[in-house]
Amino acid sequence: YHVGKEWTPLPFINIASQKNFIALYHSGIYASPELMEWFKEEYPKHSKYKLDMGKSCIRFKKVNDIPLDLIAELCQKMTPQEWVKIYENVIKKQS
């Protein structure tokens, strides 16, 4: 992503292995209330565990507990290009 005179990474979807959990970060889920609502409604249909979530972080205790079908569907709900447009609109509003 181009910021000023430099190119910098624009995070979209990331995975992190923390000490007590695996974290999936999806920036679009935080930026889109509709996407967040969809995910919260769908999650119980795909997992027997309670949703453990921050603003854009979804935490899983074990790798085998990750509802891969749901995550695959989430990844298809917003393209990187759509995420960039949302990000650019937020930046323009702040300027």
NUGUDO-912799 format. One record per residue (C-alpha): residue in one letter; y, z, x. Coordinates in steps of 0.25 Angstrom, whole numbers, plus 2048, in hexadecimal, padded with zeros to 3 digits. Layout:
# residues N
{site 'A' {Y Z X}}
...
# end
This chain:
# residues 95
{site 'Y' {800 800 800}}
{site 'H' {80E 7FC 806}}
{site 'V' {818 808 806}}
{site 'G' {825 804 80D}}
{site 'K' {822 7FD 81A}}
{site 'E' {814 803 81B}}
{site 'W' {806 801 815}}
{site 'T' {800 80E 811}}
{site 'P' {7F3 811 80A}}
{site 'L' {7F4 813 7FB}}
{site 'P' {7E8 81C 7F7}}
{site 'F' {7E1 818 7EA}}
{site 'I' {7D2 81D 7EA}}
{site 'N' {7CD 826 7F5}}
{site 'I' {7C1 82F 7F7}}
{site 'A' {7C1 83C 7FF}}
{site 'S' {7B6 845 803}}
{site 'Q' {7BB 854 802}}
{site 'K' {7B4 861 806}}
{site 'N' {7B0 864 7F8}}
{site 'F' {7B1 857 7F0}}
{site 'I' {7B3 848 7F1}}
{site 'A' {7C0 843 7EC}}
{site 'L' {7C3 836 7E6}}
{site 'Y' {7D2 832 7E6}}
{site 'H' {7D7 828 7DC}}
{site 'S' {7E6 826 7DC}}
{site 'G' {7E6 81E 7D0}}
{site 'I' {7E0 828 7C7}}
{site 'Y' {7EC 831 7CB}}
{site 'A' {7F6 826 7C8}}
{site 'S' {7F0 821 7BB}}
{site 'P' {7EF 82C 7AF}}
{site 'E' {7E6 822 7A8}}
{site 'L' {7DC 821 7B3}}
{site 'M' {7DC 830 7B5}}
{site 'E' {7D9 832 7A6}}
{site 'W' {7CE 827 7A6}}
{site 'F' {7C8 82E 7B2}}
{site 'K' {7C8 83C 7AC}}
{site 'E' {7C2 837 79F}}
{site 'E' {7B7 82F 7A6}}
{site 'Y' {7B3 839 7B1}}
{site 'P' {7AB 843 7A8}}
{site 'K' {7A3 837 7A4}}
{site 'H' {79F 834 7B2}}
{site 'S' {79D 842 7B8}}
{site 'K' {797 850 7B4}}
{site 'Y' {7A2 857 7BC}}
{site 'K' {7B0 85B 7B9}}
{site 'L' {7BA 851 7BE}}
{site 'D' {7C1 857 7CB}}
{site 'M' {7CE 850 7CC}}
{site 'G' {7DB 851 7D3}}
{site 'K' {7E7 847 7D1}}
{site 'S' {7E0 83B 7D7}}
{site 'C' {7D4 842 7DD}}
{site 'I' {7C6 843 7D6}}
{site 'R' {7BD 84D 7DD}}
{site 'F' {7AE 84D 7DD}}
{site 'K' {7A5 858 7E3}}
{site 'K' {799 84F 7E7}}
{site 'V' {798 840 7EA}}
{site 'N' {78D 83F 7DF}}
{site 'D' {796 845 7D5}}
{site 'I' {7A0 839 7D6}}
{site 'P' {79F 830 7C9}}
{site 'L' {79F 823 7D1}}
{site 'D' {79F 81A 7C4}}
{site 'L' {7AC 821 7BF}}
{site 'I' {7B3 820 7CD}}
{site 'A' {7AF 811 7CE}}
{site 'E' {7B5 810 7C0}}
{site 'L' {7C2 817 7C4}}
{site 'C' {7C3 80E 7D0}}
{site 'Q' {7C3 802 7C7}}
{site 'K' {7CE 808 7BE}}
{site 'M' {7DA 806 7C8}}
{site 'T' {7DB 7FB 7D3}}
{site 'P' {7E2 7FE 7E0}}
{site 'Q' {7ED 7F4 7DB}}
{site 'E' {7EF 7FC 7CF}}
{site 'W' {7F0 809 7D7}}
{site 'V' {7FB 802 7E0}}
{site 'K' {803 7FE 7D4}}
{site 'I' {803 80C 7CE}}
{site 'Y' {806 812 7DC}}
{site 'E' {812 808 7DE}}
{site 'N' {817 80B 7D0}}
{site 'V' {817 81A 7D3}}
{site 'I' {81E 817 7E1}}
{site 'K' {829 80F 7DA}}
{site 'K' {82C 81A 7D0}}
{site 'Q' {82E 824 7DB}}
{site 'S' {837 81B 7E3}}
# end
